[in-house]
Amino acid sequence: MRSARPDETRRLIAVETAAARLFADHGYPALAEEAPRTLQEFARFTAGNSVLVAESGDAMPAGFVVAGDIGGYFYLMELSVDPAHGRRGLGTALVRAALAAARRSGYRNAALSTFRAVPFNAPFYRKLGFVELEPARAEPALRARFLREVPPGVEASARVLMVRRIGD
């Protein structure tokens, strides 16, 4: 795991696009069909946030995680792994590396929002120690972020807000 480099943005967008295609098989074809982010959109999305990459055998990014501060929580904004490199533990390794970095930075709690029933979403994060938090019981910043991350045309009940303790 390492920090992303500015010259890798196109590759990270390609990873994100390939990973998004998996949603078509899980009831969300519109997500799979969305246009990729532009270079500028990706730069805005990652600005001020931590971006870690997992490399493939050829030292190219095969997956990445974007995380940053939301209301004092270390918030996992996106985890994407190229399906060509999937099922090899890269997603788990990326989340663990991001949480370790957060702990070293003094964060005590992590959070994310994801799809409730997609196998590589909430069930995956549960295995990593995340638990569901009802948005109504969440800090205002987390609740607002949760609501912003519900895609158009998707019911909020299809999503889940999850938290995990990471520090003392």
C-alpha angles and dihedrals in degrees: 000000000000141000117280118254123226092241090061098065095105091051092048090052089051090051091048092049094048092048092049090058088070090071090071089071092052103053101277107096092154090064090052091051098049116121113255118259115265120241089257094049091049091048090052091047094052099037111121092005134104115256117190124181135202113213130224121224090277092055091253119130110268094174142000144193127211118200139164146152120300113172093330093311123114096240122203102216098177141000116187129172123182105247088227086068097035129126092034100101097261094126092050091047092049093050092047092049091049092049091048090052090048091051091051088051091055102258115149100188138036129200142181142165123228145150114297099217106026105110095224092048126051096002089052093050092046088060087056093054102266118140131196120263119192106240090228089062095045129102110273093251092052093046091050092048091048091054092046091054095056103107119233111272093021123110114238088231089068088065131067134203111222132190137187135187112238106167144035 
